[in-house]
Amino acid sequence: MRRRTRTLITALVTTAAVLLTAPAPGSGAPPERGSDHPRGSYTVRGLAGRDDLSRLTAAGAAIDYVEHGTVYVTATDRTAAALRAQGLEVTAQAGAGTLVTYPRVDAGYTTYPELLAAVDAIVAAHPGIAKRVSIGRSAENRDLVALKISDNVATDEAEPELLFTANQHAREHLTVEQALYLAKQLTDGYAADPRVTAVVDSREIWIVPMVNPDGVTWDFGASNGRYRNWRLNRQPNADGSVGTDLNRNWGYQWACCPTGSTDIPGDETYHGTAAFSAPETAAIRDFVTSRVVGGKQQIKAHLDIHTYSELVIFPASYSQSPLVPGMAADDRAMFQGLARGMADRNGYVPGQSSIMYIADGEITDWMWFTQHIASFTFEMYPGTPNPGFYPPASVIPAETARNRDALLFLIESADCPYRVSGKETTYCTAADDLSVSTATSGGPVARGAAATVAVTTAVTAGSAQPVTFSVLGLPPGATASFSPATVTAGGSTTLTVTAGASSPQGLFPLTILGNGTQISRSAAYALTVQGSPDCTGTNDTDTAIPDPGTINSVITVTGCAGKANAHSRVEVHIRHDYVGDLTVSLVRPDGVLVPLHRRGGDGYPNIDTPYVVDLSAVNAAGTWRLRVNDAGGSGTGLLDSWTLTL
């Protein structure tokens, strides 16, 4: 896990001794020996406040979850002892001195040999658009595999490139499934899904689905068939311990900050002997720098996938300042816009990586500050400590599919990340340039009906060029057409969007692309798919949220016949300075609670989130309530408004 993850409230790992010998390439985990330190899960109390969290990371603990003065960490036994020596109350989760085993290995998760087979199967099924590439070897000599996906996969084309990395931390197995899901969506959907086809035709996409194959193999490989709760790689250290935290081993601000990582070998945030001392991080570094062609980095966007906490986060990690050298106001606006765009599509919480505590030598900082790659981290499911790092494999289909729209949005944005903040003409200019605009910023369309908007182009530099049009972000079941389909820059066209009878209701941010011969320019358009007007309601009465206490805000739907929609939308706006206190639920007319925001350790202020939920089991007409519970402890705020679209 990359940042303020919320760990299982369990367990000391039972393995106190490990061996590191170099196996043959791709072989199983080595036998055990050596003097690796036992590690487990603890609660820590006695910190002065949130700003005091850095004491834990400096000592080598990995912060998993924060809750009103109680911090859940993964740490070695010696780190726990060191924290006690500082006067902190440190308690093993199952009771002091009690060892608890982690869950049994779930066969639904992908092992390293299964990963190789899955990548080879994708390439065999789609040889024209997918190929396997080796980018280096791990500490135990396993192949680090990358998958390239593009329409002319054997050719290095002048197209925007993206990089997706997963599984830097061994125990985060759901991240591998997300990477494979993306690869299958892009390949199986090619020529069948227009949106997928468009991105594969116009991008070069690289996916490294298992950055830490040795750690993964070790985590799977205990003789008792249970996970080992292993986070690090499997590189030997001089003191006989094993492991480096790969996400503290990157070369920007490596070991810069007294509280950003630890120099204690084998501890949970050990940064290694030097920047890129881990072969896995060095291999990805070398691959990324190899994509500098003609003095320009071809990779425009990057996503590092972790579990858990349901976050979309961005640099800087080494500093809590919003603006640091190399991160200007326009850069931050771009990061905020893309993070919010992804969060709006998957229900995660966006924010700066260091909002809870500082981490140095981290991947997104290196990507942005040294390569100028717009780099983000996903912290995937779950949002609470249970089931933590080891959710059952039954969640894989839903939790990977949940990110489809967000991933495609990032891929679509890669040609000009600054487009999302309205700065594309400043940062993505061309010798012959143009602009695209719409007559209005947004509008409605009823399900089963069509709506139009005028789209105008203008020459902003150089000569006019032919412009063809496309649209990204259409709701499921909707289609779009332009008349005329092509104009000369300076001309206009009309976009017609036709919503399907089953298209989900709600707000869909569209991107209208004008594709010139040399450059693409875009305009944003907010499309609202409507059902019957009687199926939508808003309560904008400001209601104070007691600390602690519970409020219920009511919307009554009277004229909407039949069942609610499987893609119903609950848009919530809460002003609160510590949303980690809050649990937000929709209460159906039949009294059943639908969880929206689950109480957690995130310290991000405010909730401005559209939640898409399946309400098809209940009639739309009736009294709906939004229930907000504040568990107390810190933070005040109010429910500003909420909107229900059935």
C-alpha positions in Angstrom: 0.0 0.0 0.0 1.1 3.4 -1.0 -0.3 5.7 1.6 -2.7 5.9 4.6 -4.0 2.4 4.0 -6.3 0.8 6.4 -5.0 -2.6 7.4 -6.6 -5.8 8.7 -7.0 -5.5 12.5 -5.1 -8.7 13.0 -2.0 -10.5 13.3 1.6 -11.0 13.8 3.2 -12.9 11.0 4.3 -16.3 12.2 7.4 -16.5 10.1 10.5 -15.4 12.0 13.1 -16.9 9.8 13.6 -16.6 6.0 16.1 -17.7 3.5 17.2 -15.9 0.4 18.9 -17.9 -2.3 18.6 -17.2 -6.0 16.3 -19.7 -7.7 16.2 -20.5 -11.3 14.2 -17.9 -13.3 10.5 -18.0 -12.5 10.9 -20.8 -10.0 9.0 -21.0 -6.7 9.8 -19.4 -3.4 13.1 -20.4 -1.8 13.3 -22.5 1.4 13.5 -20.6 4.7 16.5 -19.7 6.8 18.2 -16.6 8.1 17.2 -14.0 10.7 14.3 -12.0 9.3 12.4 -10.0 12.0 8.9 -11.0 13.0 6.3 -8.4 12.0 2.7 -7.9 12.7 -0.2 -5.5 13.2 -0.3 -3.1 16.2 -2.2 -0.1 17.5 -0.3 2.9 18.6 -1.6 5.5 21.0 -0.1 8.5 22.7 0.8 10.7 19.7 0.4 14.4 20.1 -1.8 14.6 17.0 -1.9 14.0 13.3 1.3 15.9 12.7 3.1 13.4 15.0 2.4 10.5 12.7 5.9 11.0 11.2 7.4 9.5 14.3 6.0 6.1 13.3 7.3 6.2 9.7 10.7 7.4 10.8 10.9 4.4 13.1 10.1 2.0 10.2 6.4 1.3 10.7 3.9 1.3 7.8 0.8 3.3 8.7 -2.2 1.4 7.7 -5.2 3.2 9.3 -5.8 6.3 11.5 -8.7 6.8 13.8 -8.9 9.6 16.4 -5.7 9.2 18.2 -5.3 5.5 17.4 -3.0 4.5 14.6 -2.9 1.0 13.1 0.5 0.0 11.8 2.4 -2.9 10.4 5.8 -3.1 12.0 8.6 -5.5 13.0 8.9 -6.5 16.6 12.0 -4.3 17.1 10.2 -1.2 15.7 7.3 -1.9 18.1 9.9 -2.0 20.9 11.5 1.2 19.7 8.1 3.0 19.7 7.4 1.8 23.2 10.8 3.2 24.3 9.6 6.6 23.0 6.7 6.4 25.6 4.0 5.4 23.1 1.4 2.8 23.9 1.9 -0.1 21.4 -0.4 -3.1 21.5 -0.4 -6.2 19.3 -3.7 -6.5 17.7 -4.6 -9.9 19.1 -3.2 -9.1 22.5 0.4 -8.5 23.4 2.6 -11.4 22.5 -0.1 -13.3 20.7 0.6 -14.5 17.1 -2.3 -14.8 14.8 -2.2 -16.3 11.3 -3.5 -14.4 8.3 -6.2 -15.8 6.0 -5.6 -18.8 3.8 -4.4 -18.1 0.3 -7.3 -17.5 -2.0 -6.9 -19.5 -5.2 -8.8 -16.8 -7.1 -5.8 -14.5 -7.0 -3.1 -14.6 -9.6 0.3 -16.1 -8.8 3.5 -15.3 -10.7 3.4 -18.4 -13.0 -0.3 -17.7 -13.6 0.5 -14.1 -14.5 3.0 -15.2 -17.2 0.4 -17.5 -18.6 -2.3 -14.8 -18.6 0.0 -12.3 -20.4 1.0 -14.9 -23.0 -2.7 -15.8 -23.5 -3.6 -12.1 -24.2 -0.7 -11.8 -26.7 -1.7 -15.1 -28.4 -5.3 -14.0 -28.8 -4.4 -10.4 -30.0 -1.0 -10.5 -31.6 -1.6 -7.4 -33.7 -2.2 -5.2 -30.8 -0.4 -6.8 -27.8 3.1 -8.0 -27.1 5.1 -9.1 -24.1 8.3 -7.3 -23.2 10.9 -8.1 -20.6 12.1 -5.0 -18.8 14.5 -6.6 -16.3 14.9 -9.1 -13.5 13.9 -9.2 -9.9 16.2 -9.7 -6.9 15.5 -13.5 -7.2 16.0 -13.4 -11.0 12.3 -13.5 -12.0 11.4 -11.8 -15.3 9.7 -8.4 -14.9 7.1 -8.5 -17.6 5.5 -5.6 -19.4 2.6 -5.8 -21.8 2.4 -3.2 -24.7 -1.0 -2.6 -26.2 -1.4 -0.4 -29.3 -2.9 -0.7 -32.8 0.5 -1.2 -34.5 2.2 -2.9 -31.6 5.4 -3.8 -33.3 6.0 -0.2 -34.3 7.2 2.7 -32.1 4.7 5.3 -33.2 4.6 9.0 -32.4 1.6 8.6 -30.0 1.1 9.6 -26.4 2.2 6.8 -24.1 0.9 5.6 -20.7 2.4 3.4 -18.1 0.5 1.4 -15.5 2.3 -0.4 -12.7 0.9 -2.6 -10.0 1.9 -4.7 -7.0 5.0 -2.8 -5.7 3.9 -4.1 -2.3 3.6 -7.8 -2.3 0.5 -8.4 -0.2 -1.7 -6.1 -2.4 -2.8 -8.9 -4.8 -6.0 -7.2 -6.0 -3.7 -4.7 -7.9 -2.6 -7.5 -10.2 -6.2 -8.3 -11.0 -6.8 -4.6 -11.9 -3.9 -4.6 -14.2 -5.0 -7.8 -16.0 -8.6 -6.4 -16.2 -7.3 -3.3 -18.0 -5.3 -5.4 -20.4 -8.2 -7.6 -21.2 -10.6 -4.7 -21.6 -8.2 -3.0 -24.1 -7.6 -6.2 -26.1 -11.0 -8.0 -26.0 -12.8 -4.7 -26.5 -10.7 -3.6 -29.6 -12.9 -3.3 -32.7 -16.0 -4.1 -30.6 -16.1 -1.1 -28.3 -15.7 2.3 -30.1 -14.2 3.9 -27.0 -11.6 1.2 -26.5 -10.8 1.1 -30.2 -10.2 4.9 -30.2 -7.7 4.8 -27.3 -5.8 1.7 -28.6 -5.6 3.3 -32.1 -4.2 6.6 -30.7 -2.1 5.6 -27.7 0.8 3.3 -26.7 -0.1 1.7 -23.4 2.4 -0.2 -21.2 1.2 -2.4 -18.3 3.6 -3.9 -15.7 1.1 -6.0 -13.7 3.5 -7.4 -11.1 6.4 -5.2 -10.1 7.3 -7.3 -7.1 7.1 -11.0 -8.2 9.5 -12.3 -5.5 7.5 -10.7 -2.7 4.2 -12.0 -4.2 5.6 -15.5 -4.4 6.8 -15.3 -0.8 3.5 -14.0 0.4 1.7 -16.9 -1.2 4.3 -19.4 -0.3 4.0 -20.3 3.4 4.0 -24.0 4.1 0.7 -23.7 6.1 -1.1 -22.3 3.1 -1.7 -18.9 4.6 -0.5 -15.5 3.5 2.6 -14.0 5.2 1.4 -10.4 5.2 4.6 -9.5 3.3 5.1 -6.0 1.9 8.7 -5.7 0.8 10.8 -7.2 -2.0 13.0 -10.2 -1.2 16.4 -8.6 -1.5 18.9 -9.6 1.2 20.3 -7.0 3.6 23.7 -6.9 5.2 22.3 -7.6 8.7 20.6 -10.9 7.6 17.1 -9.4 7.3 15.3 -9.4 4.0 13.5 -6.7 2.0 13.3 -3.2 0.7 10.2 -1.1 0.5 10.1 -0.5 -3.3 7.9 2.6 -2.9 10.6 4.3 -0.8 13.5 3.3 -3.1 12.9 5.8 -6.0 15.5 8.4 -6.8 13.6 11.7 -6.2 14.0 13.0 -2.7 15.3 9.5 -1.7 15.8 9.4 2.1 15.5 13.1 2.0 13.3 13.6 5.0 13.8 12.4 8.6 10.2 11.1 8.7 9.7 9.9 5.1 11.2 6.4 5.4 13.7 4.4 7.6 17.3 3.4 7.2 16.7 0.3 9.4 17.1 -2.7 7.0 14.1 -5.0 6.6 11.7 -2.6 8.3 8.4 -1.9 6.6 9.5 1.4 5.1 13.2 0.6 4.6 14.4 2.7 1.7 17.4 0.5 0.7 21.1 1.3 0.7 20.8 3.9 -2.1 18.2 5.2 -4.6 17.3 2.4 -7.0 19.3 -0.2 -5.0 16.4 -2.6 -5.6 16.6 -4.2 -9.1 12.9 -3.9 -9.5 12.8 -0.1 -9.2 16.0 0.2 -11.3 14.4 -1.8 -14.1 11.3 0.4 -14.3 13.5 3.5 -14.1 15.5 2.3 -17.0 12.4 1.4 -19.0 10.9 4.9 -18.4 14.0 6.7 -19.3 14.3 4.6 -22.5 11.0 6.2 -23.6 12.8 9.6 -24.0 12.8 9.9 -27.8 14.4 13.0 -29.4 14.8 14.6 -26.0 11.1 14.2 -25.1 9.5 11.8 -22.7 6.9 9.9 -24.6 5.1 8.6 -21.5 2.6 11.3 -20.6 0.7 9.7 -17.7 1.3 7.0 -15.2 -0.8 5.1 -12.6 0.6 3.1 -9.8 -2.0 0.7 -8.3 -2.1 -0.2 -4.6 -4.6 -1.4 -1.9 -6.3 -0.2 0.1 -8.4 2.9 1.1 -10.3 3.9 -2.1 -8.2 7.0 -2.9 -6.8 8.7 -6.0 -3.7 10.6 -4.9 -0.9 12.6 -6.6 2.4 14.3 -5.8 4.0 15.6 -3.8 4.6 12.9 -1.3 7.8 14.2 0.3 6.2 17.5 1.3 2.8 18.5 2.5 3.0 21.9 0.7 0.7 22.1 -2.2 3.3 24.0 -4.3 6.9 22.9 -4.3 9.7 23.4 -6.8 8.6 21.7 -10.0 4.9 21.9 -9.0 3.4 25.2 -10.1 -0.2 26.3 -9.7 -1.1 25.2 -13.2 0.5 21.8 -12.6 -1.5 21.3 -9.4 -4.7 22.3 -11.1 -4.0 19.7 -13.7 -3.4 17.0 -11.1 -6.5 18.0 -9.1 -8.7 18.0 -12.3 -7.5 14.5 -13.4 -7.8 13.1 -9.8 -11.3 14.5 -9.5 -12.2 13.2 -12.9 -11.1 9.7 -12.0 -12.7 9.9 -8.5 -16.0 11.0 -10.0 -16.0 7.8 -12.0 -15.0 5.3 -9.4 -16.2 6.8 -6.1 -12.7 7.1 -4.6 -11.5 10.2 -2.7 -9.0 12.5 -4.4 -6.1 14.4 -2.8 -2.4 15.0 -2.4 -0.4 12.0 -1.4 1.2 13.6 1.7 -2.0 14.9 3.3 -1.7 12.4 6.1 2.1 11.9 6.4 5.3 12.3 4.4 6.9 9.6 2.3 10.2 10.0 0.5 11.7 8.1 -2.5 8.2 7.5 -3.8 7.3 6.5 -7.4 4.9 9.3 -8.3 7.3 12.0 -7.1 10.0 10.5 -9.3 7.8 10.2 -12.3 6.6 13.8 -12.1 9.6 15.8 -10.8 12.2 14.0 -13.0 10.3 13.0 -16.0 7.3 15.4 -16.1 4.9 12.4 -16.3 1.5 13.1 -14.7 1.6 10.3 -12.1 -1.2 9.1 -9.8 -1.8 6.3 -7.3 -4.9 4.3 -6.9 -5.6 2.9 -3.5 -8.2 0.2 -4.3 -10.9 -1.6 -2.3 -11.6 -1.9 0.5 -12.3 1.4 2.3 -12.1 -0.1 5.8 -9.8 -2.4 7.8 -12.0 -5.4 7.2 -11.0 -7.3 5.0 -8.0 -5.1 4.5 -5.2 -6.4 2.3 -6.8 -9.8 1.8 -10.4 -9.4 0.5 -11.9 -12.6 -0.9 -11.4 -13.2 -4.6 -15.2 -12.9 -5.1 -14.8 -9.1 -5.1 -12.4 -9.1 -8.0 -15.0 -8.7 -10.8 -16.9 -5.8 -9.2 -13.9 -3.9 -7.8 -11.9 -4.1 -11.1 -14.8 -3.2 -13.3 -15.5 -0.3 -10.9 -12.4 1.4 -12.3 -13.1 0.9 -16.0 -14.4 4.4 -16.7 -11.7 6.1 -14.6 -8.9 4.2 -16.4 -10.3 5.1 -19.8 -10.6 8.7 -18.7 -6.9 8.8 -17.8 -5.9 7.2 -21.1 -8.1 9.6 -23.1 -6.6 12.5 -21.2 -2.9 11.5 -21.8 -2.4 13.5 -25.1 -2.9 16.7 -23.1 -3.3 16.3 -19.3 -3.7 20.1 -18.9 -7.0 19.9 -20.9 -8.9 19.0 -17.8 -7.9 22.3 -16.2 -8.6 24.4 -19.3 -4.9 25.0 -20.1 -4.4 23.0 -23.2 -3.8 26.0 -25.5 -1.0 27.0 -23.0 0.7 23.7 -22.6 -0.2 21.6 -25.7 0.4 24.0 -28.5 1.2 23.2 -32.2 2.5 25.3 -35.1 -0.9 25.2 -36.7 -3.4 25.3 -33.9 -7.1 25.5 -33.4 -9.7 25.7 -30.6 -13.0 23.9 -30.1 -16.0 25.3 -28.2 -19.7 24.5 -27.6 -22.6 26.9 -27.7 -23.5 25.9 -24.1 -21.6 24.2 -21.3 -24.1 21.4 -20.9 -27.7 20.2 -21.4 -30.2 17.5 -20.8 -31.3 14.5 -22.9 -34.2 12.2 -22.1 -33.7 8.5 -22.2 -34.7 7.3 -25.7 -34.5 10.8 -27.1 -31.9 13.0 -28.9 -30.3 16.4 -28.0 -28.1 18.6 -30.1 -25.4 21.2 -29.4 -23.5 23.4 -31.8 -19.7 22.9 -31.9 -17.5 25.6 -33.3 -13.8 25.6 -34.3 -11.4 28.5 -34.7 -7.8 28.9 -36.0 -5.6 30.1 -33.1 -2.2 29.9 -34.8 -0.9 29.2 -38.3 -3.0 27.8 -41.1 -6.4 26.2 -41.1 -6.5 22.4 -41.2 -9.2 19.8 -41.7 -10.9 18.8 -38.4 -12.8 15.6 -37.7 -14.8 15.0 -34.6 -15.3 12.4 -31.9 -16.8 12.3 -28.4 -15.6 10.6 -25.3 -17.4 9.7 -22.1 -20.8 8.8 -23.5 -23.2 7.0 -21.1 -23.8 3.3 -21.8 -26.3 2.8 -24.6 -25.9 6.3 -26.0 -24.6 7.2 -29.5 -23.2 10.4 -31.0 -22.9 11.8 -34.5 -21.6 15.0 -36.1 -23.1 16.9 -39.0 -20.9 17.6 -40.9 -18.4 15.0 -39.7 -15.4 17.1 -41.0 -14.9 20.8 -41.3 -12.1 23.2 -42.1 -10.8 24.9 -38.9 -13.0 28.0 -38.5 -16.2 26.1 -39.3 -18.9 24.6 -37.2 -20.7 21.3 -36.8 -23.7 20.0 -34.8 -23.3 17.2 -32.3 -26.3 15.0 -31.8 -26.4 12.7 -28.8 -29.1 10.0 -28.6 -29.6 8.3 -25.3 -30.7 4.7 -25.2 -33.9 3.6 -23.5 -31.8 1.9 -20.8 -29.0 4.5 -20.6 -28.4 5.3 -16.9 -29.7 8.6 -15.6 -27.2 11.2 -14.2 -24.5 13.6 -15.2 -21.9 12.5 -17.8 -19.0 14.8 -18.5 -18.3 14.5 -22.2 -15.1 15.4 -24.0 -15.7 16.6 -27.6 -12.5 16.2 -29.6 -11.7 18.1 -32.8 -8.9 16.0 -34.4 -6.8 18.1 -36.8 -4.1 16.7 -39.0 -1.4 17.7 -36.4 -3.2 18.1 -33.1 -6.4 17.4 -31.2 -8.3 20.1 -29.3 -11.3 19.6 -27.1 -14.3 21.1 -25.4 -16.1 19.9 -22.3 -19.8 19.3 -22.3 -21.9 18.2 -19.3 -24.6 15.9 -20.5 -27.5 15.1 -18.1 -29.5 11.9 -18.9 -33.0 12.4 -17.6 -35.8 10.0 -16.9 -39.1 11.3 -15.8 -38.7 14.7 -14.0 -40.7 13.1 -11.1 -37.8 10.6 -10.6 -35.3 13.3 -9.5 -35.3 15.3 -6.3 -33.0 17.6 -4.4 -32.8 18.6 -0.8 -30.6 21.7 -0.4 -31.5 22.6 3.1 -28.3 23.2 5.1 -28.3 20.8 8.1 -25.7 21.0 10.8 -24.1 17.6 11.7 -23.8 17.2 15.4 -20.5 16.0 16.8 -21.3 13.2 17.7 -24.8 12.6 16.3 -26.9 11.6 13.4 -29.1 13.6 10.9 -31.6 12.4 8.3 -32.4 14.5 5.3 -35.6 13.6 3.3 -36.5 13.5 -0.4 -40.0 12.3 -1.2 -40.6 10.9 -4.7 -44.3 10.8 -5.7 -44.8 10.6 -9.4 -42.2 8.1 -10.6 -43.8 4.8 -11.6 -42.1 1.4 -11.3 -38.8 0.3 -9.9 -35.8 2.6 -9.4 -32.8 2.4 -11.8 -29.9 0.0 -11.6 -27.7 3.0 -12.2 -29.4 5.4 -9.8 -27.3 8.4 -8.7 -26.9 9.9 -5.3 -24.9 13.2 -5.4 -23.8 14.3 -1.9 -22.3 17.6 -0.9 -21.1 17.8 2.7 -18.9 20.5 4.2 -16.8 18.9 7.0 -13.3 19.3 8.1 -12.7 15.6 8.9 -14.8 13.2 6.9 -13.1 10.3 8.5 -15.7 10.8 11.3 -18.6 10.3 8.9 -20.7 7.4 7.8 -23.2 8.3 5.0 -26.0 6.0 3.9 -29.0 6.2 1.7 -32.1 4.8 3.4 -34.6 3.3 0.9 -38.3 3.6 1.4 -38.4 0.0 2.7 -35.9 0.9 5.4 -32.9 -0.9 3.9 -29.6 1.0 4.2 -27.4 1.5 1.2 -23.8 2.4 2.3 -22.3 5.4 0.4 -19.3 6.7 2.5 -17.9 4.4 5.1 -16.2 5.8 8.1 -12.5 5.7 7.8 -9.2 7.3 8.6 -9.1 9.8 5.7 -8.5 13.3 6.8 -9.7 14.9 3.6 -12.2 17.7 4.1 -15.6 17.7 2.5 -17.6 15.2 0.4 -18.6 16.2 -3.1 -19.2 12.8 -4.6 -21.7 11.3 -7.0 -22.5 7.7 -5.9 -23.9 5.3 -8.5 -26.0 2.5 -6.8 -28.3 -0.3 -7.9 -31.7 0.5 -6.5 -33.6 -1.7 -9.0 -35.0 -3.9 -6.2 -37.3 -1.2 -4.8 -40.0 1.0 -6.1 -38.9 4.6 -6.9 -41.9 6.3 -5.3 -41.6 6.9 -1.6 -39.6 8.6 1.1 -35.9 8.4 0.7 -33.5 9.6 3.4 -29.8 10.5 3.5 -28.4 9.5 6.9 -25.2 11.1 8.1 -23.6 9.9 11.3 -20.7 11.7 12.9 -18.9 9.4 15.3 -17.4 12.3 17.1 -13.9 13.1 18.3 -13.0 16.0 16.0 -14.4 17.9 13.1 -17.6 19.8 12.5 -19.7 20.5 9.4 -23.0 20.4 7.7 -25.0 18.6 4.9 -25.1 21.2 2.2 -27.3 19.4 -0.3 -28.0 16.1 -1.9 -29.7 15.0 -5.1 -31.4 11.7 -5.9 -31.8 10.6 -9.5 -33.8 7.3 -9.8 
